[in-house]
Structures are given as structure tokens and as C-alpha cells.
Amino acid sequence: MKNMSVSLSLLLLSAISHANPSTIFYIGESTVTMNSGQVYTSSYLDARTSDETKNTISEDVVSQGRNGFQESSAVMEISGDHFTMTEATGTVTGSGDLTGIPWKWTFLKAEFKIAASGMRIIDYNFLADPNSIQGHKDFYISSPGQGESLYMQEDVVLHPVSVEEFSKKKAELLDHSTRSQSQR
């Protein structure tokens, strides 16, 4: 479930306008705070491709999951100041609204659902500074007879990097996870 949640952090939009498809590579950190007070920090990578001609933003994310670092991807279909998103496996879907000049947005607010668990995620992304992306997500779970409660929160801070730096860090994280899994 954590991998799904972390991969959603993927839903950050670039504040930089591009007329043709272009990819920006980001490296940063995710801090997850559980409702119990436990805090976990890990690396977070995002390769985001903006394509104004197709009205899409695609993301390929490497984030910490239950079994180490994993890759996930999602596509956002944009219509004016609104978007819908589907994660590649189809288990996470959602929609949201964008604030600012199209393709130079400064803020995103979205709601996502994880079909298998019924988890609901409220996502805020702050995009005004072109040299960083900051996101905050609240994850809610429902319990029969008890309603909805906060399960965890995630804060992500990302900065643009070169494709070489991104590729090196991605290989390092995925290689480490593969070795850790094979030793079990």
C-alpha cells in the first residue's frame, strides 16, 4: 500500500512551460508520517514528461514501497484547469484542479482512490518555484462503523537534476532493492 501512496506523489506538475514534449528529471526526498507518530524518510525520483499537444503529463516514479524501491507510472489527461489521472496498473485513479497559467501552473489539488484498499488520498502540490516542487498528501482509510480516519501523511520535496544524475540514482536504488529482495 505504501508503494501506491508514494508513487502518487508522482502527480506533481512542472511549473515550466514547454511547447513540445519534454521531460524534466527530479530527485528529492519523501517523508512519511504515520498516524502512530512514526516517521520514515526515503529518496524519491520523478521523470515527468509534459506534452501540451496531447494535453498530457506522464510520470515515471521510483519510490520506497513495502519491498524496497519500486517503479510506477501514471498519466494525467488535462482539460483546461482540470485533470484526470490513472496509474499504469489501473488501481489508482483520481482527478483534480490546477491553478495558474496553463502549463505554468503554481498549485494542484487532487483526490485519488486506491481501488483495492478503498484508501482516499488528498494531494496538494506547490509549484510556484520553478527550482523545486513540494507536495503534501493526506491518506485516509475507512473502517466499518467508525468512518474515515487519517492513516498517514506524506511530504515530498523535489529538485530538477540532469538525466545522468537521475539515471545513476535510479540504478542505485533499484539495484539495492533487487539485491535486498534476493537475500530474503
Contacts in CASP RR format, 6 or more apart in sequence:
PFRMAT RR
TARGET T0000
AUTHOR 0000-0000-0000
METHOD contacts of the structure
MODEL  1
MKNMSVSLSLLLLSAISHANPSTIFYIGESTVTMNSGQVYTSSYLDARTS
DETKNTISEDVVSQGRNGFQESSAVMEISGDHFTMTEATGTVTGSGDLTG
IPWKWTFLKAEFKIAASGMRIIDYNFLADPNSIQGHKDFYISSPGQGESL
YMQEDVVLHPVSVEEFSKKKAELLDHSTRSQSQR
1 66 0 8 1.000
1 114 0 8 1.000
1 117 0 8 1.000
1 119 0 8 1.000
2 32 0 8 1.000
2 64 0 8 1.000
2 65 0 8 1.000
2 66 0 8 1.000
3 63 0 8 1.000
3 64 0 8 1.000
3 65 0 8 1.000
3 66 0 8 1.000
3 67 0 8 1.000
3 70 0 8 1.000
3 72 0 8 1.000
4 72 0 8 1.000
4 87 0 8 1.000
4 91 0 8 1.000
4 92 0 8 1.000
4 114 0 8 1.000
4 119 0 8 1.000
5 32 0 8 1.000
5 114 0 8 1.000
5 119 0 8 1.000
5 121 0 8 1.000
5 137 0 8 1.000
5 139 0 8 1.000
5 152 0 8 1.000
5 154 0 8 1.000
6 30 0 8 1.000
6 32 0 8 1.000
6 42 0 8 1.000
6 44 0 8 1.000
6 61 0 8 1.000
6 63 0 8 1.000
6 64 0 8 1.000
6 65 0 8 1.000
6 154 0 8 1.000
7 61 0 8 1.000
7 63 0 8 1.000
7 70 0 8 1.000
7 72 0 8 1.000
7 74 0 8 1.000
7 87 0 8 1.000
7 92 0 8 1.000
8 74 0 8 1.000
8 87 0 8 1.000
8 92 0 8 1.000
8 112 0 8 1.000
8 121 0 8 1.000
8 123 0 8 1.000
8 137 0 8 1.000
9 30 0 8 1.000
9 44 0 8 1.000
9 46 0 8 1.000
9 61 0 8 1.000
9 63 0 8 1.000
9 123 0 8 1.000
9 135 0 8 1.000
9 137 0 8 1.000
9 154 0 8 1.000
9 156 0 8 1.000
10 46 0 8 1.000
10 59 0 8 1.000
10 61 0 8 1.000
10 63 0 8 1.000
10 72 0 8 1.000
10 73 0 8 1.000
10 74 0 8 1.000
11 59 0 8 1.000
11 74 0 8 1.000
11 76 0 8 1.000
11 85 0 8 1.000
11 108 0 8 1.000
11 110 0 8 1.000
11 112 0 8 1.000
11 123 0 8 1.000
11 125 0 8 1.000
12 26 0 8 1.000
12 46 0 8 1.000
12 48 0 8 1.000
12 59 0 8 1.000
12 108 0 8 1.000
12 125 0 8 1.000
12 127 0 8 1.000
12 133 0 8 1.000
12 135 0 8 1.000
12 156 0 8 1.000
12 158 0 8 1.000
13 48 0 8 1.000
13 57 0 8 1.000
13 76 0 8 1.000
13 98 0 8 1.000
13 105 0 8 1.000
13 108 0 8 1.000
13 125 0 8 1.000
13 127 0 8 1.000
13 133 0 8 1.000
14 24 0 8 1.000
14 48 0 8 1.000
14 50 0 8 1.000
14 57 0 8 1.000
14 127 0 8 1.000
14 133 0 8 1.000
15 104 0 8 1.000
15 105 0 8 1.000
15 106 0 8 1.000
15 127 0 8 1.000
15 128 0 8 1.000
15 129 0 8 1.000
15 130 0 8 1.000
15 133 0 8 1.000
16 24 0 8 1.000
16 104 0 8 1.000
16 130 0 8 1.000
17 52 0 8 1.000
17 101 0 8 1.000
17 103 0 8 1.000
17 104 0 8 1.000
18 50 0 8 1.000
18 52 0 8 1.000
18 103 0 8 1.000
19 52 0 8 1.000
20 51 0 8 1.000
20 52 0 8 1.000
20 53 0 8 1.000
21 49 0 8 1.000
21 50 0 8 1.000
21 51 0 8 1.000
21 53 0 8 1.000
21 54 0 8 1.000
22 49 0 8 1.000
22 50 0 8 1.000
23 47 0 8 1.000
23 48 0 8 1.000
23 49 0 8 1.000
23 50 0 8 1.000
23 163 0 8 1.000
24 47 0 8 1.000
24 48 0 8 1.000
24 50 0 8 1.000
24 160 0 8 1.000
25 45 0 8 1.000
25 46 0 8 1.000
25 47 0 8 1.000
25 160 0 8 1.000
25 161 0 8 1.000
25 162 0 8 1.000
25 163 0 8 1.000
25 165 0 8 1.000
25 166 0 8 1.000
26 45 0 8 1.000
26 46 0 8 1.000
26 47 0 8 1.000
26 48 0 8 1.000
26 133 0 8 1.000
26 158 0 8 1.000
26 159 0 8 1.000
26 160 0 8 1.000
26 161 0 8 1.000
26 166 0 8 1.000
27 43 0 8 1.000
27 44 0 8 1.000
27 45 0 8 1.000
27 158 0 8 1.000
27 159 0 8 1.000
27 161 0 8 1.000
27 165 0 8 1.000
27 166 0 8 1.000
27 169 0 8 1.000
28 43 0 8 1.000
28 44 0 8 1.000
28 45 0 8 1.000
28 156 0 8 1.000
28 157 0 8 1.000
28 158 0 8 1.000
28 159 0 8 1.000
29 41 0 8 1.000
29 42 0 8 1.000
29 43 0 8 1.000
29 44 0 8 1.000
29 156 0 8 1.000
29 157 0 8 1.000
30 41 0 8 1.000
30 42 0 8 1.000
30 43 0 8 1.000
30 44 0 8 1.000
30 63 0 8 1.000
30 64 0 8 1.000
30 154 0 8 1.000
30 155 0 8 1.000
30 156 0 8 1.000
31 39 0 8 1.000
31 40 0 8 1.000
31 41 0 8 1.000
31 154 0 8 1.000
31 155 0 8 1.000
31 156 0 8 1.000
32 39 0 8 1.000
32 40 0 8 1.000
32 41 0 8 1.000
32 42 0 8 1.000
32 152 0 8 1.000
32 153 0 8 1.000
32 154 0 8 1.000
33 39 0 8 1.000
33 152 0 8 1.000
33 153 0 8 1.000
33 154 0 8 1.000
33 155 0 8 1.000
34 40 0 8 1.000
34 151 0 8 1.000
34 152 0 8 1.000
35 149 0 8 1.000
35 150 0 8 1.000
35 151 0 8 1.000
35 152 0 8 1.000
40 64 0 8 1.000
42 63 0 8 1.000
42 64 0 8 1.000
42 69 0 8 1.000
43 62 0 8 1.000
43 64 0 8 1.000
43 69 0 8 1.000
43 169 0 8 1.000
43 173 0 8 1.000
44 61 0 8 1.000
44 62 0 8 1.000
44 63 0 8 1.000
44 64 0 8 1.000
44 156 0 8 1.000
44 158 0 8 1.000
45 61 0 8 1.000
45 62 0 8 1.000
45 63 0 8 1.000
45 166 0 8 1.000
45 169 0 8 1.000
45 170 0 8 1.000
45 173 0 8 1.000
46 59 0 8 1.000
46 60 0 8 1.000
46 61 0 8 1.000
46 158 0 8 1.000
47 59 0 8 1.000
47 60 0 8 1.000
47 61 0 8 1.000
47 166 0 8 1.000
48 57 0 8 1.000
48 58 0 8 1.000
48 59 0 8 1.000
49 57 0 8 1.000
49 58 0 8 1.000
49 59 0 8 1.000
50 56 0 8 1.000
50 57 0 8 1.000
50 103 0 8 1.000
51 57 0 8 1.000
51 58 0 8 1.000
52 103 0 8 1.000
55 77 0 8 1.000
55 78 0 8 1.000
55 79 0 8 1.000
56 75 0 8 1.000
56 76 0 8 1.000
56 77 0 8 1.000
56 78 0 8 1.000
57 75 0 8 1.000
57 76 0 8 1.000
57 78 0 8 1.000
57 83 0 8 1.000
58 73 0 8 1.000
58 74 0 8 1.000
58 75 0 8 1.000
58 76 0 8 1.000
59 73 0 8 1.000
59 74 0 8 1.000
59 75 0 8 1.000
59 76 0 8 1.000
60 71 0 8 1.000
60 72 0 8 1.000
60 73 0 8 1.000
61 71 0 8 1.000
61 72 0 8 1.000
61 73 0 8 1.000
61 74 0 8 1.000
62 69 0 8 1.000
62 70 0 8 1.000
62 71 0 8 1.000
62 170 0 8 1.000
62 173 0 8 1.000
62 174 0 8 1.000
63 69 0 8 1.000
63 70 0 8 1.000
63 72 0 8 1.000
67 177 0 8 1.000
67 181 0 8 1.000
68 177 0 8 1.000
68 180 0 8 1.000
68 181 0 8 1.000
69 173 0 8 1.000
69 174 0 8 1.000
69 176 0 8 1.000
69 177 0 8 1.000
70 177 0 8 1.000
71 174 0 8 1.000
72 87 0 8 1.000
72 88 0 8 1.000
72 89 0 8 1.000
73 87 0 8 1.000
73 88 0 8 1.000
74 85 0 8 1.000
74 86 0 8 1.000
74 87 0 8 1.000
74 88 0 8 1.000
74 92 0 8 1.000
75 85 0 8 1.000
75 86 0 8 1.000
75 88 0 8 1.000
76 83 0 8 1.000
76 84 0 8 1.000
76 85 0 8 1.000
77 83 0 8 1.000
77 84 0 8 1.000
77 85 0 8 1.000
78 98 0 8 1.000
80 98 0 8 1.000
80 102 0 8 1.000
81 97 0 8 1.000
81 98 0 8 1.000
81 99 0 8 1.000
81 100 0 8 1.000
81 102 0 8 1.000
82 95 0 8 1.000
82 96 0 8 1.000
82 97 0 8 1.000
82 98 0 8 1.000
83 95 0 8 1.000
83 96 0 8 1.000
83 97 0 8 1.000
83 98 0 8 1.000
83 110 0 8 1.000
84 93 0 8 1.000
84 94 0 8 1.000
84 95 0 8 1.000
84 96 0 8 1.000
85 92 0 8 1.000
85 93 0 8 1.000
85 94 0 8 1.000
85 95 0 8 1.000
85 96 0 8 1.000
85 110 0 8 1.000
85 112 0 8 1.000
86 92 0 8 1.000
86 93 0 8 1.000
86 94 0 8 1.000
87 93 0 8 1.000
90 115 0 8 1.000
91 114 0 8 1.000
91 115 0 8 1.000
91 116 0 8 1.000
92 112 0 8 1.000
92 113 0 8 1.000
92 114 0 8 1.000
92 115 0 8 1.000
93 112 0 8 1.000
93 113 0 8 1.000
93 115 0 8 1.000
94 110 0 8 1.000
94 111 0 8 1.000
94 112 0 8 1.000
94 113 0 8 1.000
95 110 0 8 1.000
95 111 0 8 1.000
96 108 0 8 1.000
96 109 0 8 1.000
96 110 0 8 1.000
96 111 0 8 1.000
97 108 0 8 1.000
97 109 0 8 1.000
97 110 0 8 1.000
98 105 0 8 1.000
98 107 0 8 1.000
98 108 0 8 1.000
99 105 0 8 1.000
99 106 0 8 1.000
99 107 0 8 1.000
99 108 0 8 1.000
99 109 0 8 1.000
100 106 0 8 1.000
100 107 0 8 1.000
105 127 0 8 1.000
106 126 0 8 1.000
106 127 0 8 1.000
106 128 0 8 1.000
107 124 0 8 1.000
107 125 0 8 1.000
107 126 0 8 1.000
107 127 0 8 1.000
107 128 0 8 1.000
108 123 0 8 1.000
108 124 0 8 1.000
108 125 0 8 1.000
108 127 0 8 1.000
109 122 0 8 1.000
109 123 0 8 1.000
109 124 0 8 1.000
109 125 0 8 1.000
110 122 0 8 1.000
110 123 0 8 1.000
111 120 0 8 1.000
111 121 0 8 1.000
111 122 0 8 1.000
111 123 0 8 1.000
112 120 0 8 1.000
112 121 0 8 1.000
112 123 0 8 1.000
113 119 0 8 1.000
113 120 0 8 1.000
113 121 0 8 1.000
114 121 0 8 1.000
117 141 0 8 1.000
118 141 0 8 1.000
118 142 0 8 1.000
119 139 0 8 1.000
119 140 0 8 1.000
119 141 0 8 1.000
119 151 0 8 1.000
120 139 0 8 1.000
120 140 0 8 1.000
120 142 0 8 1.000
120 148 0 8 1.000
121 137 0 8 1.000
121 138 0 8 1.000
121 139 0 8 1.000
121 140 0 8 1.000
122 137 0 8 1.000
122 138 0 8 1.000
122 140 0 8 1.000
123 135 0 8 1.000
123 136 0 8 1.000
123 137 0 8 1.000
124 135 0 8 1.000
124 136 0 8 1.000
124 137 0 8 1.000
125 133 0 8 1.000
125 134 0 8 1.000
125 135 0 8 1.000
126 133 0 8 1.000
126 134 0 8 1.000
126 135 0 8 1.000
127 133 0 8 1.000
131 159 0 8 1.000
131 160 0 8 1.000
132 157 0 8 1.000
132 158 0 8 1.000
132 159 0 8 1.000
133 156 0 8 1.000
133 157 0 8 1.000
133 158 0 8 1.000
133 159 0 8 1.000
134 155 0 8 1.000
134 156 0 8 1.000
134 157 0 8 1.000
134 158 0 8 1.000
135 155 0 8 1.000
135 156 0 8 1.000
135 157 0 8 1.000
136 153 0 8 1.000
136 154 0 8 1.000
136 155 0 8 1.000
136 156 0 8 1.000
137 153 0 8 1.000
137 154 0 8 1.000
137 155 0 8 1.000
137 156 0 8 1.000
138 150 0 8 1.000
138 153 0 8 1.000
139 150 0 8 1.000
139 151 0 8 1.000
139 152 0 8 1.000
139 153 0 8 1.000
139 154 0 8 1.000
140 148 0 8 1.000
140 149 0 8 1.000
140 150 0 8 1.000
140 151 0 8 1.000
141 148 0 8 1.000
141 149 0 8 1.000
141 151 0 8 1.000
142 148 0 8 1.000
142 149 0 8 1.000
143 149 0 8 1.000
161 169 0 8 1.000
END
